[in-house]
């Protein structure tokens, strides 16, 4: 376990020197680590009720902690201590005859939030791992972890989407249609913007995301290989009066192969991204500098059904898709000269249907995909990060128009249907040229 570090920080200057000298220094034991960890003693100054509170800032289990001691009140059968942890009011009720200086892990206490909901009733050192994480969540100590987890789930859709659209358009068996991709080299570019919304276990966020990619690929018979490079970033506003921005340059090699007379397409995409950003909260004395890297992979199998012929020159194409996506974020945060590992893994499976049709001189396409997050099914810790709705249904609509020989422009949009822990509305524009 990392040794927690704390230092006093007063938000307001003190003028009553004689009163300040009378403040007592008391140890406050809060066991928020694993069940086997020892008690954490914080040397704090407890201010009288008619004085400004004293604020202490530092890290607990490497997570940012801002602790304000607001006062103490005698009640029947004991006493109450009022504190604020990361701007969340908390009340600690002590048994009769026990002072704050005598509190340790074996002391039976009652911990309540600002609305009076009991968070803990009993001994702190009797907490198991799950109850410890639940308590840390209720006290706001996992808020940044949850926001970064939400950003990771948004990135799972944002970073792979342009490459996926490229593969689908290139590998579709369109026969002698004008949009059938010929063998050879092609270059393409995509720009995308979108509004992002979501919720985690005990927080929510909203913001925007941007992606810009430049790619090149080569098709030989039934095989496609390519690579895309560019940048993606997102900016999220959180419920705690702060914001988080995270993004960076990325590279994504991809490949696809068509089997069974081009009806079955297997594709795979790898991703690496250099991450950089920051997180700011009202309760932090300084911003948290974020730095790290992201690794990911996506694979899918798409089966193209026989086309439905409308006329001699017009038909409707359809396909079924099944696959999965995985992301691993290795992100460190620097705060008060301490470094914290915020790395998380997440994954999902998806299935859906896609449609396409040539209309006049262009081509319309659309799709409906169902995504199910499997992170909590393989990692119990994910239950303390993600929201209640693990799944989402995504609708995609777009159109492609040929501007000249080998030059296509595509406009597309995606939106989530219904309620989901990961929601977005995005539009994109792509330009491709076949040599």
N, C-alpha and C positions, 0 to 999 in steps of 0.2 A: 504494500500500500504506500502511496505517496504521502509524505508528511504534509498535512494542511498548513497553510501559512496565512496569518492574519495581521493586519496593521490598522491602527485607528485612523479614522478620517472624519472630520466634522464638517457638515454641510454649511453650517453658519458659524460665524466668529463668536467667541465667548467673551463677555464683558464683565460678568460678575465673578471676579477671581476668587473671592472668599467662598462662594458657594461651590465653585468647581473644585476647590481644594478639599471640600467635604465629601465629594463623591467617593463611593467605595469601589474597589476592584474585586469582581466576583467571578469565579469560574462557572461557566454554563456548559453542562455536558449534553451534547446532542449526538447520538450515535446514528449516523446516516450512511455508514459504510456497510461492509458485509457483516453478517451476524457474528463472525469471529473476531472482528476488529475491536480494538480497545476504545474506551471512551475518548471523545475529543473535548479537551478543555480549552475554552476560550477565555482569555483574560479581558474582561470588558468593564467599562464604566457605566454604572446605572445612574441615570439622571433622575432627580426628583420630578414629580409630575408637573410642577409649574416651571420647569426649565426645558430648554431645547434638548431633544434626544441626542444621544451619542451614537454615531454610526461607525460601524467597523466593516471593512471591505477585505476580501481575500478570496481564497478558494477552499472548497470542501470536497474532498475526493476529486480534486482538480477542476471542479465545476465552480463557476463564479458565484460568490455569496456576498450579499450586502445585508448586514444585520443591524437593525436599529432597536435599541432598548428604549421602550416608551414609558415604562413605569411598573408599579406593583401595587396591588390592592388586597387588603385583608378581607376575607369572606368567611362565612360559617364553615368550620371544619377544615380550614386551610387558607391558602392565599392564591391570587392570580398574578401572573407576570405577563405583561403585554409587550410583544415584540413585533417587528416587521421584518420578514425575510424576503428579499428581492421584491420589495414593494407589496408583499402580501401580508396582511395583518394575521397574526397568530397569537393565541392565548394559551399559556401553560399553567395548568392548575396543579398546585403542590398540596400534598397531604398536610394535616395539622402537625405542627412541631418541626417541620422541615423548612429550612431556609434555602434560598437559591444557591448559596455557597455550598450546601450539602448535597445537592442533586448529583447523582451519578447514574450509571446504567441500570442499577438495581432498584432505583426509586420508582414506585408506582406513580405515574403522572397521567394527566388527561390533557391532550393537545387538541385544540379546536381551531378552525379557520375563522375568518372574519364574519361568516354568516352563522357561526355557532355549530357547524357540523364537526362532529368528533372525528379527528384523524387518527388518534391513538389513545387507547385507554389501557394502561399497563406498564410493564417495564420495557425500557428501550433496548436492553440487551437480549430480550426474548424475541426480537423481530427476526423472522426468516428473510430469505433473500427477496422473495416476491413482495412481502409487506414492506421491506425496506425501500425497494424501488417505487412502490406505490406511494409511500410517505414522501420520498424525495420528489416525486412528480407533483404531489399535492402542495408541496412547499415551493414549487417553482424552480427547483434546481435542475430539472431536465428540459426546461423550456427551449434553450438553444439547441440541444440535441434533437428535439422534436421538429424545430424549424428546419434544421439542416436535413433531417430525414424527409420532410415534405419537399424540400428543394431537390433532393435526390430522386424522389418519385416523379417530380415534374421533368427532371432531366432525362429520365428513362424514356419518356415520350418525346421530348423535345429534340434530343440529340440524334436519335435513330430515324426520326420521321422523314427527313429529306432523302436519305439513302434508301429507305424502304420504298418511297414513291418512285425513285429512279429505277430500282430493280423491277417493281411491278410493271412499269411502263415499258421497260426494255425487253422483258422476258415473256410478255403476253403473246400467245400465238394468234396473230391477226391475219394470217394467210397472205393474200395479195392486197390487203388493205394499205392505204397510204401511210399509216402510222406503224407498220411493221418495221422493227429495227433491223437495218441491214448489217451484215458483218463488217468489222472494221473498228476504227477508233472514233470515239465521241467525247466531247468535252461538255460540261454543264455547270451551271451555277444556280444557287438557290438563296433567297433571302426570305426570312420569316419573322413575323412579330405576333405577339399574342398576349391576352389577359389571362392571368393565372389566379386561381382561388383554391383553397383547400383547408382541411382541418387535421389536426393531430389528436393525440389522446386528450389533452387538456388545453389546447391552444388552437388558433386559426391564423390564416395569413391571406394576403392578396397582393398582387403585384403584376409584373410583366416580364416577358422573356423575349430574347432576340437570338436569331441564328443566321449566320452567313457562311455558306460553304461553296467551294470550288472543287469540281471533281473531273476525273478522266477515267474512262473505262474502255475495254477492248472486248468485242464479241467475236468468237470464232465458232462457227456452227452452233452447237447447243451450249456453249460455255461462255460465261461472262466473268471478267475479273476487272476490278477497278479500285480506286482509292479516292477519298474525299478529304479535304482539309479546310479548316476555317476556324471560326470562333463562335461560341455560344455563351450567353450570360443571362442571369435573371436577377431581378430586384424585388424583394418581398418585404412588405410591411406587416409587422406582427401585432398581436393584441397587447403586448407589453409596452407599447409606446416606443418601439424601436424599429429598426430595419436591418435586413441582411442582404448583401449582394455577393454573388458567387458566380464565377465563370472563368473562361480562359480558352486558349488555343486548343484545338482538338484535331485528331487524325483518325480516319475510319476506313481501313481496307475492307473490301467486300467481294464476294464471289457468289455465283449462282450457276446451276446446271439444270438443263431441261431433259426430262426422260419421258418415256412412253409417248413417242411422237410429239414431244414438246408439251404434253398435257400436264405432267407433273414437274413442278419447279421446286428445287431445293436451294435455299439461299442462306448465307451466313454473313454476319457483319461483326467485326471487332472494333473496339473503340478505346482510344487513350486520350485523356484530356489533362492538361496542366491547369490546376485550379488555383485561383487567387481571389481574395475578397475580404470582407470585413463584416462584423456584426456590432450593432450599437443598440443599447437599451437604456431607458431612463434611469434604471437603478445601478448601472455600471459607471464607475468613475472615469473610465476610458474605453475606447473601442477595442474589440477583439480582432486582431489580425488573423485572417484565415489563409492557409496555404496547404497545398497538397496535390494529389493526383487522383484521377478516376480511371478505372478500368471497366470495360463492359463487353458484353457479347449478346448477339441476338441471332436466333435461328428460326426458320419457318419452312413449312411445306405447303405449297399451294397447288391445288388440283383444278385445272381449267375444264369446265363442263362443255359439252357440245354447244355450239352457238345456235341461237334461235334466229332464223332468217325471216326478217320482216318483208323485204323486197329483194330484188336481184342485186341491189347495191347497198342495202342497209340490213344490219343484224344487231342482235344484243348478245354480248359476251358476258359470261358469269364464271366465278371461281370461288372455291372454298379454301380458307386459310386456317392453319393451326401452327402455333409456335410458342416460343418463350423468350424472355429477356432477363438479363442479369447485370447488375451494377455493383461495383465495389469502390466506395469512396474512402480514401486514406487522407483525412483532413486533420491538420493540427491548428489549434488556436492559441495565440500568444496573448496573455493577459497578466498584468502585474509581474512581469518578468518570469512567468511560469508558462509552461507549454502543456496543452491538453489535447488528447487524442479524441477526436469526434468521429472517427471512422465508423461507417456502417455498411452493411450489405443489404441488398433488396433484390427481389426477383418477382416475376409474374409470368403467367401463361395467358394465351389469348386465342380466340377463335372467331371466325366471322365469314362474311360473304362480300364479294365485290362484283360490281356490274360495270359494263362499259358499252358505249354505242357510238358509231359514227353518225354525226348530224351535220348535214350540209357540208361545209369544208372543214369542220372541226370534229373533235371527239369529246364526248362527255363521259365522266366516270364517277363512281361513288362507291361507298362501302359502309358496312356496319360491323364493328368489331367489339367483342366483349372481352374485357381484361380482368383477370383475377389475381390479386396480390397473394403470393404464397409465402411471404417472409415470415409471418407469424406462425405458419404451419411447420416451419423448420427451425425457428429461433424464437424462444419464449420471450426474450427481451424486446422483440418488436412489438409486443402487446402494450408496452409502456411508452411507445413512440407514436404509433400510427393511429388514425381515426377509426371509427367504428365500421365504416363502409369500405371494405377492402377491394370492392370491384367497381368497374365503371364501364359504361357503354359509350362508344365513340362513333359519331356520324361524320363521314367525309364526303365532300362534294367538290368536283373540279372540272375544268375544261382545258383542252389542249388545242391550239390553233397553229397551223403551219404558216410561217411568214415567208418562206422561200425555200429553195432547194436545200434540204437537210437542216433547216432552222425551225425549231418549234418553241413556242412559248406556252407555259402552263400556269394557270391560276387555280388555287385550291384553298379549301378551308376545312377546318375540323372543329367539332364542338362535342362536349360531353352531354349526354342526355340524362335527365333526372339528377338525383343527388348522389354525390360521391365525395370521398375524402381527397380526391385529386381531380380538379376541374380546370378546364382551359377552353378558350376560344381563340383560334389562331388562323391567320391567313398567310399564304406564301405565294411567291412568284418565282418561276424557274425558266431558264433559257438554256437550250441545248443545241449543239451543232454536230452533225454527223459528217465525218470526212469521207 
